[in-house]
Amino acid sequence: MKKITNILLSIFSIGILCSLVSGVLMFLGYIYALIIGGTEATEICYFILKECTPWVIKFTSIIIGIGLVTMYLKKQSALTMIKKEEKKTKANKK
């Protein structure tokens, strides 16, 4: 089980990195379009909005799902508001 979670964690890490890089590239595309202006800028923005953005959102959603599965398999509670120390003290009080 530990080997599977390590593989999933690696996939998650690489996927998040790819998502961040694609977001930066889209941002730079918009900046470039702002600089050049005109109809070419419109075409660049349209391409980024209609072609790139949906794929990046789908890819990122899948990667986030892999990350959540990995956290579930590792029994991590990173998405809770209560820290482990607080859980232990509450368990001890009961």
N, C-alpha and C positions, 0 to 999 in steps of 0.2 A: 504494500500500500504506500509505503514511503517513497518508493521509486516512481510510482505513478504520480503522486503529488508533486514530486520534484520536477518531473517532465511537464506536468500541467503548469507549474509555477514558471518554468522557463518559457513555455509558450505564451503565457500571460505577460511576462516581462517583455519579451520581444514584440508582442502585439501592441502593448501600450506604447512602446518606443516608436513603432511604425505609425501608430495613430497620431502621436505628437508630431512626428516629422511631417506627416501628410497635412496636418493642420497648419504647421509653419509654412509649408510650400503653398498651400492655398492662400494664406495671408500674404505671402510675398507676391503671389500672382495678382491679388487685388491691388497691392501697392504699385506693382508694375503697370497694371491697367490704369491706375489713377495718374501715373506719371505720363504715359503715352497719350491717353485720351482718344477721343474720336470713336469711329466704328470698330476699330480693332479692340479697343478697350471694352466695348460692349460685347463683342464676341468672346473675349477672354473671360469676362465676368459671367456670361451666360454658360460657357463651358464649365467653369468651376462650379456654378450653382446647380446646373442640371445634370452634369455628368459625374463630377468628382464627389460632391458632397453626399449624395445618396449612398455611394459605395463606401465612403469613409464611415458614415453613420452605421451602416449594416455591419461592417467589419469591426468597428469599435463595440457594438452591441454584443457580437459573438464573443469577442475577447473578454468583455466584462462578465459574460455568463461563465466563461472558463475560469475566470478569477473567483467568482462566487462559488463554483463547484469545488475549486481547490481549497478555498477557505472552509467549506463545509467538510471536506474529507480530512483536513488537518485539524478540525475541531477548533478553529480560531473564532473568536468573537470580536472581530475588529469593528463590526458595524453596530455595536451596542454602546449605549451611553455610560453604562456602569463598568468601571475598571475591574480587573481581576481581584485586586486588593479589597475593593469595596464588597465584591461578591463573597469573599472569604469571611470578612467581618460580619456581614449580614447572616451568613450560614452559621457562624459561631454563636451569634446572639440568639438564634432560634433554638 
